[in-house]
Each structure stands twice: as structure tokens, then as C-alpha cells.
Amino acid sequence: MIRIRLSETDAQLLEDEYLRCKDAGHRDRLQIVRLAARDRPRQQIADDLGLTIRTLQRWLNCYLEHGLAGLRPRKAKGAGA
């Protein structure tokens, strides 16, 4: 299981970004990390947010690898790119 342990500083940064966030998808990704750090059961987080466990795990791994930057929306690659 993926363990999320946040320092006080990281927890505050996460909370600040969550409170400022207006993008629903990004807000959900921040919420995943917030709840996981509070040891909420993964299945419960997934059910509450309407996600699969695999999607939840992917976002937790992104956070562990890249921090908050790993949760931020990226521009989609398209024909104009």
C-alpha cells in the first residue's frame, strides 16, 4: 500500500493549494492526498470521489514522485502542439 506521510510544511502547502483551487479535477487530486495522509481507507476515498482504485493509486504515486506539481493539470497534447 502507498503510504503518504506529510511534514507540517507539506500538509500546510497542500491545504493552502486545496483551499485556493478552482479546477474540480485538480481539487479532487489534492483531496486524494489529503485523505490518504489521514489514513482514510483507499476504497472509501475512491468511492467518495467516484474513482477507481487504480486512478487513486496513480495520483498518489504522482504526488510521491513529483510533489504538488505532479497533481497540477497539464495542457493536453493536440494537433496544434
N, C-alpha and C positions, 0 to 999 in steps of 0.2 A: 504494500500500500504506500502511496505517496504521502509523505509527512510534510506538513507546512508548519514551520516554526518561525515566527516573526519577532524581530527585535522590537523594542518600543518605538524606535525611529521608523522602522519599516511599517509597523502597524499604523502609525500616525500618517505616514505618507499615503498608504493605501486608503485609509479612512478619508483623508482630505480629497484625494482624487475621486473617490466614490461620491462624496457629497457634491463635488463640482460637476460631475459627469452628466451630460445631457443625452448622449448616444445610448440607446437602450441595450444594444449588444455589448458595448464596452462596459456598461454598468453591470450587466449580468456576469461578465468575466471577472470583474472586480469583486462582485458578490460571491462568486465561487471561491475565490481565495480567502475572503473574509470568513466565510462559514467554515471552510476546511481548516483554517487556523484555529478555529474554536472547537475543533474535533467533532463537528457535526457529521453524521454518517453520510457517506458519499451518495448512496442511493436516495436518501432523503433530499439532499441538495439537488440532485438530478431531477427528481420528481417535482420538487417545488419550482424549478426553473424550466421544466419541460425539455430537458436534455437527456441524451443517452449517457451512460457511464463513460463510454469511450470519449465522447466530446468533453466531458468534465475532466477526465484524465489528461487529455491533450492540452487543455488550458492550464491545468496545474503544472504540467511539465514545462509549458512555455514560460510560466511565471518563474519556476525554479531555474530555468536556463537563462532567461533574459530580464527578469525583474518586471517592473511595471511596463517597460517598453514592449515586452512580449505580449501584453494584453491589449495594446492600443490598436485601433483599426488601421488597416493599411489600404492604400488605394489598389483597387482591382486592376490586374493587367488586362488590357483590352487592345482592340485593333489600333487605337490611337497612341499606344505606348511605344 
